[in-house]
Amino acid sequence: MNIRIQGTNMELTEAIKDYVEKKILMLEKYNDKIISADVDVGLNSKHHVKGDVYYAEVNLSVPGRLIRVVKEEADLYKAIDKVKDHLKVELQTIKEKSLRRDKKLLREQKSY
């Protein structure tokens, strides 16, 4: 899997890069056909009165699809975790649909 990480309105540290990579690589156990992941983390804007609002955006390429998830939080690491959790659900759904389709084809072939 090819992972591209970029930071917006903030400095991208090694700790953040490692954390993002670790979370994105965890998704491979839910669907091993992930082609690439484009990750953008950063600050939404610097105009919030009640502190900073961080966001994490991931564009995940799987065969035949592009999954895009964006989450905002007061803590950058929480935003990354929420994106990972949402992507996990999406990938599981895609895999289950694929398995159902495969089982249906096998049943149809068996009936002859």
N, C-alpha and C positions, 0 to 999 in steps of 0.2 A: 504494500500500500504506500502511496505517495502522500505525504503530509506537508502542506505549506501553511506556515503560521505567520500572521502579520499583526502588528499592534497599531492602534489608531489613537491619537491624542495622549499617548503614554509611552514610556520606555519599556520595551519588551526584555525582561531579564531572563537569565538562564533558568531560574526556578520556575517561572511561568511557562517557559517553553517545555521544560521537562514534565510539568504537571499536565499540560495540554496533550503532549505526546502520549503520556501514560494513559490518560482517559480515552483518547481516540483509539489507541491500540487495543484497549479492552473491548472495543466494539467488534473486533474480529471474531470473538467467540460466539457472537450472535448471528453473524453472517460473514462467511469467509470470502465472499466475492466482492468485497469493497475495492474499488479501483483507486480512488483518491479522496482526499479530504482537504478542503480549503477552510482554514480557521482564521477568524478575525476577532480579536479581543481588544477592548479598550474602553475609554470614557465616552459616553454619549455626547455630552457637552460640558462646558465649565460654567454653566449659568444656573445650576440648581441651587436653591436656597438651603435645602436641608442635606447637604453633603453630596458626595459624588455618586453617580449612577453608572455602574459598569455594565457592559454587555458582552455576550459571547455569541458569535454567529458561525455556524458550520454549514458548509455545502458539501454533502457527501455524495459521491458518484458510485452507483451500483449499476450493473448491466441493465440498460433500459430505463433507468430512473435517475433523477437528481433529487435528493432529500435536503431541504433547507430548514434549519431551525435557528431561531433567535430568541435569547432569553436575557432579561435585564434584572439586575440585583444590586444591592448596596455593596456587596462583597464580590470581587471578581471570581474567586474560587467557587463560590456558590453558584454563580451564573454558569461557569464551566460544568459543574456537577449537574445542574438542571438540564443543560443541553445534552449531556451524555445520557441522562435518564430518558429523555424524550426520544433521542435517536435509538436507544435500546429497544423501546417499544415499537418504533417504526420498523426497525430491522427484523424484529421477531414477527411482526405482522406480515412483512414481505416474504419471509422464509416459510411461514405457515401456509400462505396462499400458494406458494410454489410447490410445497409438499402435497397439498390437497389436489392441485392440478396434476401432478405426477401420478398420484394414486388413482385419480379418475381415469387417466390414460391407460394405466395398467389394468384396471377393471374392464375397460372397454375392449382391450386386446384379449383379455382372458375369456371373454364371453363367446368368442368364435369357436 
